[in-house]
């Protein structure tokens, strides 16, 4: 397997090593994106769930059989508190949006993920986004 100059064997080894390192680097980068998205989804889900617990207490007391509604400012503040605890920018921002409507709250967050290998080749990071909606409902009442 050697050529006239005797370098064919070492060249094959070097090319094979580069292919293995490149494939491994891409796999690590993709795993990093998947893991970051999983964490981001968990935080957004926790924020939406926490915000959905901010019911209008007065409405619960005065009309116990009516459909419950969220207290808008308190729900948004609770979602922002959970997101801030996870290290996100203050609400609202490009990174975080909280939308409260009736008895639903939707939380969306964006995050940049730095690549180890792909970022050096492409020269940029990847932006991921996750969203979750929490809904307030009364236990024992009609299905939401």
N, C-alpha and C positions, 0 to 999 in steps of 0.2 A: 504494500500500500504506500510505498514511498515513491515519489517522483524522481526526476533526475537530480534535483537538488536535495532530496531527503527531507523536505518540509511538509509533505502531505499529512502525515500522522499528527504532528503538533498543531497544524492548522485545523484539522477536524476536531481535535480536543478543545481548542480555543473557541471555535464556532459553537460547539455543543455546550460549552460552559456559558457562553453568552446567551444562548437560547434558554437554558435552565434559569439563569439569573433574571432574565427579562420576564419569563413566564411567572416566576416566583414573585417578582416585584409587582406585576399586574394583579396577581391573586391577592397579595397583601393589600394593595390599594382598594380593590373591590370589596374585600372583607371589611376594611376600615369604613367605607361608605355604608355598607349594610349595617354594621354595628352602630354607627352614628345615627342612622335613620331609626333604628330600633329604640335607641335611647331618646331621641327627639320625640318619637311617637308616644313613648311612655310618659314623658313630661307633659306633653300637650294633652294627653288623655287625663292625667291627674289634674291639670289646671281646669279642664272643662268639667270634670266631675266635681271638683271643689266649688266651682262657680255655680253649678246647678243646685247646690245646697243652700244658696242664698235666697230663700223664699221671702216674700213680702209677709212678715209676721202678722201685721195688722189684718191683712186679708184672710189669713188662716183663722184668726180668732173671731172675726166678725161674720165671715161667711164660710163655715167649715165644709160645706158641700160644693162650693164653687170650684172651678178649675184654678189651681194655684198659679201664680205668676212670680217671676223673679223680680227682685229689687235690683234694677239695672246697675246703679252705681256700685252697690255692694258686690254684685256678681262679677263685674269687670275688675274691681279692686282685688277680689279674692283670686281670680285667674292670674292677674298680674303679679300678685304676691308669690304664688307658686312658681311662676316662670322666673321671677327675679331670684328666688331661692336656688334655681337651677343655673343661674349665671347669665340669663338673657338680659338684653337692654330694657330699660324702662318702657312701659306700655304708654300709648301706642307708639310704635316705631316701624321702620322698614322690616325689622326682624320679627315683630310680634303684632298680631291683630286680634282683638277680642270684639265679637259682635253679639250683643244681647238683644233678643227679640222675643217678646212674650214670655214663654216658659222655656225657651231654648237659648243656649249660649254656645257659640262656635269660636274655637280658639285655633289660630293658625300661627305657626312659627317657622322661620327659615334659618338655616345655619350653613356656613361654609365649611367644607371638609378639605383639608390639605392632603394632597397626594404625595407619596414618597417618590415613586418613579414616574408615574404619568404626568405629574405636575412639572417635573424637570424637563420632560420631553415636550409637553404641550404648553407649558408655561402658565398654567392657570389652575385654580381650584374648582371644585364642584359644589354647587349649591343644592341643598336638599330642603324639602318642605314636608311638613306633616300637619294634619288638621284633625280636630275631633269636635264632636257636638255633644253637649250634655243637655238632658231634658229633665225638668222638674215635674214630678207627678206625685199624686197622693196615694200612699199605700192603701190597698183595699178599695180604691176607687176605680173608675173606668180605665181601660188600657189606654196608654198614651198614643 
